[in-house]
């Protein structure tokens, strides 16, 4: 038993160790069999748990939550001894049922844990034995549009059998940063259970030039922004933020590439200059246009007060085909992905353009962290492939906001720009398929070489 670790954390470590053993020594496939566990077997295990630990059931057949002041060394030692007994005997059903018992027991602790996590800029797992178990435990935030038994029919997850804990196995080549957004950050959503969102393609003209470069073995391209356009671009983005706030949007998304090195600071200063009452009329979360500089293509995610919650980097490069061969977007290697958590919304992340289109990458992250919303800024010559990815997400009850840049239009490819963005959302059984996808229709001026800079689209999704 680990020394000098708070008792509540030791309980989390027991859970992580049991999950790791289940995966490595029993196999998650056994969860399929456990789903049909008999009442007699369940009663046997519950009696076994209560005889050997200080966990007890209520008259509603739920394990009674424990409060931190009530956790003693003897309480912990009994849990460790019982855990060791289950592992020694490889009591498969006992291990899974014990996990469920511990999940219910720590429910109140997890509520308190959320308050601790919300005070941090960036959080990690709540257990301390990830290095030895390969397991990250986090409080599970429910989502109002996700089905209660999501994934139980499609692929096996330990936490499909748990109510309060999210169990994340280590994801190869991905390092997650967890951001728990403080309660009260989405006041309208909390009242209505509907998330009001906005998206804007901004501009039909690019604010950058592409610089092609050949190295000894490869061909790459970089982005060079035009400093003379920065002020007007910054003001346009600020105007869209204000408009979205006036319409009651609590989340606004901009496309890829149309940021610049000065935009983040400009918007921060604008937000910080607002008083408390003015800030209430600003979207809670702002996903700025991505900026490509020094080998990083990143979208800054700000809150309404001007704090940078994360700078999400793009991981998968885009390729430009020229008469001299393929040129690769110059991206430095990066493995971090920010996962946002909020009660009622669940978990969401930003995946920039090719990251969203790279299905193996997108699905791995979506399913590993049980994402309920993906924000996908893009600078792309068309929408077809994105539409296909939306459908993959729909299978997992994961809503998507995708917004493209009008500036990416190539003459002769106008048919690809009928829609400049999509919002894919889970709908009820009695709703039509057309209601599942909100299409952001491109304005007619785009196809005539013009742009009024007025385009901003609004939609909402939530409880089903």
C-alpha positions in Angstrom: 0.0 0.0 0.0 1.4 3.4 -1.0 2.5 5.7 1.8 1.8 9.4 2.1 -1.0 9.3 -0.4 -4.5 10.6 0.7 -6.8 7.7 1.4 -9.3 8.7 -1.3 -6.5 8.5 -3.9 -5.6 5.0 -2.6 -9.2 3.9 -3.5 -8.8 5.3 -7.0 -5.5 3.4 -7.3 -7.2 0.2 -6.3 -9.8 0.8 -9.0 -7.1 1.5 -11.6 -5.2 -1.7 -10.6 -8.3 -3.8 -10.9 -9.1 -2.3 -14.4 -5.5 -3.0 -15.5 -5.7 -6.6 -14.3 -9.1 -7.1 -16.0 -7.6 -5.9 -19.3 -4.3 -7.7 -19.2 -5.2 -11.0 -17.5 -8.8 -11.6 -18.1 -9.6 -9.6 -21.3 -12.3 -7.0 -21.8 -14.3 -9.5 -23.9 -15.4 -11.1 -20.6 -17.5 -8.0 -20.0 -19.9 -9.3 -22.7 -20.5 -12.4 -20.5 -20.8 -10.4 -17.3 -23.7 -8.4 -18.8 -25.8 -11.5 -18.3 -24.7 -12.2 -14.8 -27.4 -14.0 -12.8 -29.1 -12.6 -9.7 -27.8 -15.4 -7.6 -24.2 -14.8 -8.6 -24.5 -11.1 -8.0 -25.9 -11.7 -4.5 -23.0 -14.1 -3.8 -20.5 -11.4 -4.7 -22.3 -8.6 -2.9 -22.4 -10.7 0.3 -18.7 -11.5 -0.2 -17.8 -7.8 -0.6 -19.8 -6.8 2.6 -18.3 -9.6 4.6 -14.7 -8.6 3.8 -14.8 -4.8 3.5 -16.6 -1.9 5.1 -18.7 -1.3 1.9 -22.4 -1.6 2.5 -25.5 -1.6 0.4 -28.6 0.5 0.9 -32.1 -0.9 0.6 -32.1 0.3 -3.0 -29.3 -2.2 -3.9 -26.8 0.6 -4.3 -23.5 0.9 -2.4 -23.6 3.7 0.2 -21.2 6.6 -0.7 -18.3 7.2 1.6 -17.2 10.6 2.9 -13.5 11.4 3.1 -13.4 12.0 6.9 -14.8 8.4 7.4 -12.0 6.7 5.5 -9.5 5.2 7.9 -6.4 3.2 7.5 -8.3 0.0 8.5 -11.0 0.8 5.9 -8.2 1.1 3.2 -6.4 -2.1 4.4 -9.6 -4.1 4.1 -10.1 -2.9 0.5 -6.5 -3.7 -0.4 -6.7 -7.2 1.2 -9.9 -7.9 -0.6 -8.5 -6.7 -3.9 -5.5 -9.0 -3.5 -7.8 -11.9 -2.7 -9.8 -11.3 -5.9 -6.6 -11.0 -8.0 -5.1 -14.2 -6.4 -8.2 -16.2 -7.1 -9.0 -14.6 -10.4 -12.6 -14.2 -9.4 -13.7 -12.6 -12.7 -17.2 -11.7 -11.7 -16.0 -10.6 -8.3 -13.5 -8.2 -9.8 -16.1 -6.5 -12.1 -18.7 -6.4 -9.3 -16.2 -5.0 -6.9 -15.4 -2.2 -9.4 -19.0 -1.4 -9.6 -19.2 -1.3 -5.8 -16.2 1.0 -5.6 -17.6 3.3 -8.3 -20.8 3.8 -6.3 -18.9 4.2 -3.1 -16.7 7.0 -4.4 -19.6 8.9 -6.0 -19.6 11.7 -3.4 -15.8 11.9 -3.4 -15.9 12.4 -7.2 -18.3 15.3 -6.8 -15.7 17.0 -4.5 -12.9 15.9 -6.9 -14.6 17.9 -9.7 -14.3 21.1 -7.6 -10.6 20.5 -7.2 -10.1 19.8 -10.9 -12.1 22.9 -11.9 -9.7 25.1 -9.9 -6.7 23.9 -12.0 -5.8 25.2 -15.4 -4.9 21.7 -16.6 -5.6 18.4 -14.8 -4.4 14.9 -15.1 -5.9 11.6 -13.9 -7.1 11.4 -10.2 -5.2 8.1 -9.6 -1.4 8.2 -9.0 -0.5 4.8 -10.5 -1.0 5.4 -14.2 2.6 4.6 -14.9 2.2 1.0 -13.6 -1.4 0.4 -14.6 -1.7 2.3 -17.9 -5.1 3.5 -16.6 -6.3 7.1 -16.1 -9.4 7.6 -13.9 -11.5 10.8 -14.2 -14.9 11.9 -12.9 -17.4 11.0 -15.7 -19.4 14.0 -16.8 -22.8 13.0 -18.2 -24.0 14.3 -21.5 -27.7 15.2 -22.1 -27.7 14.0 -25.7 -25.7 10.8 -25.3 -27.6 7.5 -24.7 -27.3 6.1 -21.2 -25.8 2.8 -22.4 -23.7 4.3 -25.2 -21.1 1.9 -26.7 -22.4 -1.2 -24.8 -23.6 -2.5 -28.2 -20.6 -1.6 -30.3 -17.3 -2.1 -28.4 -16.3 -3.1 -24.9 -15.5 -0.5 -22.2 -15.1 -1.1 -18.5 -16.8 2.2 -17.7 -19.9 1.2 -19.6 -20.6 -0.8 -16.4 -19.8 2.2 -14.1 -21.9 5.3 -13.4 -19.4 7.8 -12.0 -15.9 7.1 -13.3 -14.4 7.5 -16.8 -11.7 4.8 -17.4 -9.2 5.7 -20.0 -6.5 3.3 -21.2 -3.3 4.8 -22.4 -3.5 5.9 -26.0 -0.3 5.3 -28.0 1.3 8.6 -29.2 -1.3 10.7 -27.5 -0.9 12.7 -24.2 -4.1 14.1 -22.9 -4.5 17.3 -21.0 -7.8 17.5 -19.1 -9.6 20.8 -18.6 -12.6 20.8 -16.3 -14.6 23.9 -17.1 -16.1 25.5 -13.9 -19.7 25.0 -13.2 -21.8 27.9 -14.2 -19.8 28.7 -17.3 -22.7 27.8 -19.6 -25.7 29.4 -17.7 -28.2 29.2 -20.6 -27.3 25.6 -21.3 -27.8 24.7 -17.6 -31.3 26.2 -17.7 -32.4 24.9 -21.1 -30.2 21.8 -21.7 -29.6 23.2 -25.2 -26.2 24.5 -26.2 -26.4 27.5 -28.5 -23.5 27.6 -30.9 -22.2 30.0 -33.6 -19.7 29.6 -36.5 -18.3 31.9 -39.0 -16.1 31.3 -42.1 -14.9 34.9 -41.8 -13.5 35.9 -45.1 -13.4 34.9 -48.8 -9.8 36.1 -49.1 -6.7 34.4 -47.5 -4.5 36.6 -45.3 -1.3 34.6 -46.0 1.0 33.4 -48.7 2.3 29.9 -49.1 6.1 29.5 -49.0 7.3 26.3 -50.7 10.7 24.8 -49.5 12.8 21.8 -50.5 15.0 20.1 -48.0 17.5 17.4 -48.7 14.9 14.6 -48.7 11.5 16.3 -48.5 9.3 19.1 -49.8 7.4 21.2 -47.3 5.4 24.4 -47.2 5.1 27.1 -44.6 2.5 29.9 -44.1 3.6 33.6 -44.2 0.9 36.0 -42.8 0.5 39.5 -44.3 1.0 41.9 -41.3 -0.9 44.6 -43.1 -4.2 42.6 -42.9 -3.9 41.7 -39.2 -5.7 44.6 -37.7 -8.8 44.3 -40.0 -8.9 40.5 -39.4 -8.7 40.9 -35.7 -11.5 43.5 -35.7 -13.6 41.2 -37.8 -13.2 38.3 -35.4 -14.0 40.5 -32.5 -17.2 41.7 -34.2 -18.3 38.1 -34.8 -17.7 37.3 -31.1 -19.9 40.2 -30.1 -22.6 39.3 -32.6 -22.6 35.7 -31.4 -22.9 36.8 -27.8 -25.8 39.1 -28.6 -27.6 36.1 -30.1 -27.1 34.1 -27.0 -24.4 31.7 -28.3 -22.3 30.1 -25.6 -19.7 28.7 -28.1 -18.3 30.2 -31.3 -16.0 28.5 -33.8 -13.8 29.9 -36.5 -12.0 28.1 -39.4 -8.5 27.0 -39.8 -5.6 29.2 -41.0 -7.3 32.6 -40.9 -5.7 33.7 -37.6 -2.4 35.6 -37.3 0.3 35.9 -34.7 -1.3 39.0 -33.1 -4.9 37.8 -32.9 -4.8 35.9 -29.7 -3.4 38.9 -27.7 -5.8 41.3 -29.5 -8.9 39.3 -28.5 -7.6 38.7 -25.0 -7.2 42.5 -24.4 -10.7 43.1 -25.8 -12.2 40.5 -23.4 -10.2 41.7 -20.4 -11.4 45.2 -20.9 -15.0 44.2 -20.4 -16.7 44.6 -17.0 -18.5 41.7 -15.4 -21.9 42.6 -16.8 -20.5 43.0 -20.4 -18.7 39.6 -20.1 -22.0 37.9 -19.5 -22.9 38.6 -23.1 -19.8 37.0 -24.6 -19.7 33.3 -25.6 -18.4 31.1 -22.8 -15.9 29.4 -25.2 -14.2 31.0 -28.2 -12.3 28.8 -30.7 -10.2 31.4 -32.6 -9.1 30.8 -36.2 -6.0 28.7 -36.2 -2.6 30.3 -36.8 0.3 28.5 -38.5 3.7 29.7 -37.3 7.1 28.2 -36.7 5.9 24.7 -37.5 2.8 24.8 -35.3 -0.7 25.2 -36.6 -2.8 25.8 -33.5 -6.3 27.0 -32.5 -6.4 29.1 -29.3 -9.3 28.3 -27.1 -10.3 31.2 -24.8 -13.0 31.7 -22.2 -15.1 34.9 -22.0 -12.7 36.5 -19.6 -9.7 36.2 -22.0 -7.9 33.3 -20.4 -6.3 30.9 -22.8 -7.6 27.5 -21.9 -5.4 25.7 -24.4 -3.6 26.1 -27.8 -4.6 23.0 -29.6 -2.0 22.0 -32.2 -2.7 20.2 -35.4 -1.1 16.8 -35.5 -1.7 15.5 -39.1 -0.3 17.5 -42.0 -2.0 18.6 -45.2 -0.4 18.0 -48.5 -0.5 20.3 -51.5 -0.1 18.7 -54.9 2.0 20.7 -57.4 3.6 20.1 -60.8 6.8 19.5 -58.8 5.3 16.9 -56.5 3.7 16.8 -53.1 4.5 19.4 -50.5 3.8 18.6 -46.9 2.5 21.1 -44.3 5.4 21.9 -42.0 4.3 20.6 -38.6 6.5 19.9 -35.7 5.8 16.6 -33.8 3.3 17.1 -31.1 1.2 14.6 -29.2 -1.0 16.7 -26.8 -4.7 16.8 -27.1 -6.9 18.9 -24.8 -10.0 17.2 -23.5 -12.7 19.6 -22.1 -15.1 18.3 -19.4 -18.4 19.9 -18.4 -21.4 18.4 -16.7 -24.3 18.0 -19.2 -22.0 18.5 -22.2 -19.7 15.6 -21.5 -16.3 15.8 -23.1 -15.2 17.8 -26.2 -12.0 18.4 -28.1 -10.7 20.5 -31.1 -9.4 18.6 -34.1 -8.1 20.8 -36.8 -9.0 19.9 -40.4 -6.8 16.9 -41.3 -6.9 15.6 -37.7 -10.7 15.2 -38.1 -10.3 13.6 -41.5 -7.7 11.1 -40.4 -10.2 8.5 -39.4 -8.0 6.2 -37.4 -6.7 9.2 -35.4 -10.1 10.8 -34.9 -11.9 7.6 -33.9 -9.1 6.6 -31.5 -9.4 9.8 -29.6 -13.2 10.0 -29.8 -13.6 6.5 -28.4 -10.7 6.5 -25.9 -12.1 9.6 -24.2 -15.8 9.0 -25.0 -16.0 12.4 -26.7 -19.5 13.8 -27.0 -18.6 16.8 -29.1 -15.8 17.5 -31.7 -15.0 21.0 -32.9 -13.4 20.8 -36.4 -12.0 24.1 -37.9 -11.0 23.6 -41.5 -9.4 25.2 -44.5 -10.4 22.8 -47.2 -11.3 22.6 -50.9 -14.5 20.7 -50.2 -16.9 19.2 -47.8 -17.5 15.7 -49.0 -14.9 13.9 -46.9 -15.9 15.8 -43.8 -19.5 14.8 -44.3 -18.4 11.1 -44.2 -16.5 11.7 -40.9 -19.6 13.3 -39.4 -21.5 10.1 -39.9 -18.8 8.1 -38.1 -19.2 10.4 -35.1 -23.0 10.1 -35.2 -22.7 6.3 -34.5 -21.0 7.2 -31.2 -23.5 9.9 -30.1 -20.7 12.5 -30.7 -21.9 15.8 -32.1 -19.7 17.8 -34.5 -19.3 21.4 -35.4 -17.3 21.8 -38.7 -16.7 25.1 -40.2 -14.7 25.7 -43.4 -13.0 28.8 -44.8 -14.5 30.5 -47.8 -11.0 31.5 -48.7 -10.1 27.9 -49.5 -12.4 28.0 -52.6 -10.5 27.1 -55.8 -12.0 28.4 -59.1 -13.8 25.5 -60.8 -14.6 23.8 -57.4 -17.6 25.8 -56.6 -19.8 22.7 -56.3 -17.7 21.7 -53.3 -18.8 24.8 -51.5 -22.5 24.5 -51.5 -22.1 24.1 -47.7 -19.4 26.0 -45.8 -20.0 24.1 -42.6 -22.1 21.4 -40.9 -23.4 20.8 -37.4 -24.1 17.2 -36.9 -26.2 16.4 -33.8 -27.9 13.4 -32.2 -31.7 13.5 -32.7 -34.6 11.6 -31.2 -36.1 8.5 -32.8 -39.1 10.4 -34.1 -37.1 13.1 -35.8 -36.2 13.1 -39.5 -32.6 12.5 -40.7 -32.6 16.0 -42.2 -32.9 17.4 -38.6 -29.7 15.7 -37.7 -27.5 17.9 -39.8 -27.6 21.7 -40.0 -26.0 22.9 -43.2 -24.3 26.2 -43.4 -25.1 27.4 -46.9 -22.4 29.4 -48.6 -23.6 32.9 -49.6 -24.1 33.7 -53.3 -21.4 36.4 -53.3 -18.7 33.8 -52.7 -19.2 32.4 -56.2 -19.0 35.9 -57.7 -15.7 36.7 -56.1 -17.2 38.9 -53.4 -17.5 38.8 -49.7 -19.6 41.0 -47.3 -17.9 39.6 -44.2 -21.3 39.2 -42.7 -21.7 35.4 -42.6 -22.3 33.9 -39.2 -24.4 30.8 -38.6 -26.4 29.8 -35.5 -27.7 26.5 -34.3 -28.3 24.6 -31.0 -28.4 21.0 -29.8 -28.8 19.3 -26.5 -31.2 17.1 -24.6 -32.9 14.4 -26.8 
